[in-house]
């Protein structure tokens, strides 16, 4: 059972999301938050598997809330966004969000996205994700994370997996390309995230784009 906390300040939208999530036999909505501060507090209290997080909320915005939730290891975060909010999306990804979802997504796609992220796959809706990664990577960044030397800690195989992440490939797709079992791919992803000090697959994908891996 995937335990989900829904954070959305618009009550009608939140009710719709909850209704969709509760229609799935493998998803349980354990809490609802109307602002960022409440989202963080409930995440600490309930320890859900995933927080479905809106970016524009009162008291504490979704980006700041995401940063706290991820930093404390409370849950994975799936951000709700629209493309006219690119700045918020970039901030959420840098804060460690595991993925993002367009607000006009259909019910089936919402459930698929929740299952995907809960299953450890950070990249959803590949066509949209690749566009976002490309835009994100084109922006100037600062910090040691963009120094090519950070890749020295990776094995050849881990570099290959990182390259695939940069293309927005899923674990299954990476396994097919590199002739590896999906479980082995997951292990490589976990290890390279640890070595690079990254919080999510999405951050790894962006780093791969930035460094031209």
N, C-alpha and C positions, 0 to 999 in steps of 0.2 A: 504493500500500500504506500502510495506517494503522499506524504503529508505536506500540504501547501498553505502558506499564509498569503492572503491577498491584500495588497496595499494600494489603495486607489481612493482619492478624495471625493470623487463624484459618486454619490450613493447609487444612482441608477446604473452607472457603468459597473460599479463594484458588484451590485446585485446580479447583473447579467453575467459577469465573469464567474461568480460563485455558482450560479445556476448551471452554467456549462460544465464547470469542473465537477460538480456533484452528480452530473449525469453519467460520469465514468465510474465503473466498478472498482478501478484500481487507484482512484484519487480521492483523498479525504481533505476537505477544507477545515483546517484546525483553528483558523482565526481570521479576522478582518481588521484592517487598520485604515483610518481615514486621514492620517498624516504620517510624515516620516518618523517623528519621534515615537509615535505609537507603534509603528512598524518595527523599529529597533527594539523597543521594550517587549513587544510580543514575541519577537524572534528569540530574545534572551529567555523568555519564560517558557515558550512552547517548543523551541528547538525543531522547527519544521525541516523537511528535506529541501524545500525550495520556497523562496519568496518571490511572488509575482509583483513587481515593483513599478509603479508609475513614476515618471521623472518629475512631474510638476505637482508638488503637494505643499500644503502650508506647514508652518512651524519648522520643518526640516525637509529639504528637497530630496528627491529620490536618489540623486547622485551621492549626496552626503550620507544618506541612510544606507545606501549600498556599501559605501566605503566602511562604515562601522560594522555592518553585518558580516562582510567578508573578512575584515581585519580580525574580528573576534572568532571567526570560524563557526558562525552560528548556522549558516545555510548557504546553498547556492542561490544566486539571484538571477532571475529572468526579467529583464527590463521591458516595460511597455513603452513604445515610442512611436513617433511619426517622423518622416524624413525632413520635415521643416524644423526639427529640433536637433539638428546634427550636433551642435555644441554640447547638448545634454548627453547625447549618445556617446560621444567621445569621452566625456567626463566619466560616464558610468563604466565604460570599458576600462579606462585607466584605473578606476576604483576597484576593478576586479569582478565585474558582472560576468556571469557564465554565458550569457547570450542575450538576445533582444528579440522583441516581437512587435510587429506593427499592430496598432490598435484596431485596424479594420480587418484583422485576421478572422477567418471563419472558425466556427466552433471545432471542427475536426482538426484543423491546423493548430489551434491553441492547445488541444489535448496532446497532439503529437509533439509539440514543442516542449510541453511540460515533461512528458515521458523521456524525450531526447536529453534534455538538460539533467533531469534526475538520474538518468542512466550514465552520466559522465561525459556526454557529448556536448561540448560547448557551442559548436557552430550549427545554427539552424537556418533553414531557408537559404541554401547555398548561393543562389543567384543574388539575393539581396545582401547576404553576408559578404560576398566577395566585393560587391560594389562599396560597401561600407568600409571594409578593410583597406581597399585601394584609396578611398578618400582620407581615411584616418592616417594611413602611412604617408600620404602626400603632405601632411601638416608638419611643421617644424616641431621637434621634440628636444628635450634636454634630459641629461642625466646619464649615468653609467650604463643604463640598460641598452643604449644604442651604440655602444662601443663594440666593434666587431670582435674584440678580444674576448668578449664574454662567451663566444662560441667555442673557445679553446677547450672549455671543460667538457664539451660534448663528444661522444663517440661518433664515428662515421655514421652508424645506423641512426643515432639520435638526430644527427643533422639531416639525414634523409627524411625522417619523420617530421622534423620541424619544417622542412621545405613543403611537405605535403599539407601540413597545417596551414601554411601560408597561402595555399591554393583553396582553402576552405573545405578540404576533404574530410569525410567522416572516418571513424576508426575502421569500418568495414571497407571503405574505399582505399584507405591507406594499406590495409592488409592485402588487398587484391593487387595493388600496384607494386608493393615491396615483397610480395609472396611471404607474408607472415600471418600467423593466427591473430584474430582480433584481440585476444587476451594479451598477446605479446605486444601488440601496438599500444594497448592501454598502459602496460608496464613502462614502455619507452616514453610515452607522453608524461606519465607521472614523474619519471626520473628527470626528464629534461626540464620540466616545470620547476622541480626542486633545485636543480643546478643553476637555473637562470633566475631564480628568485621571483618567479611569476605566479600569479594567483589563478589564472584560468587559461584554457586553450585559446580563447580569443586574444588574450594578450600575447601569447606565443605566436599566433598567426600574424598579428600586427608587427611584432618584432621581426619575423621572417621577411615580411614585406619591406620593412624599414632598412634591413641589412642586405636585401637582395639575395637571400639564401635560396 
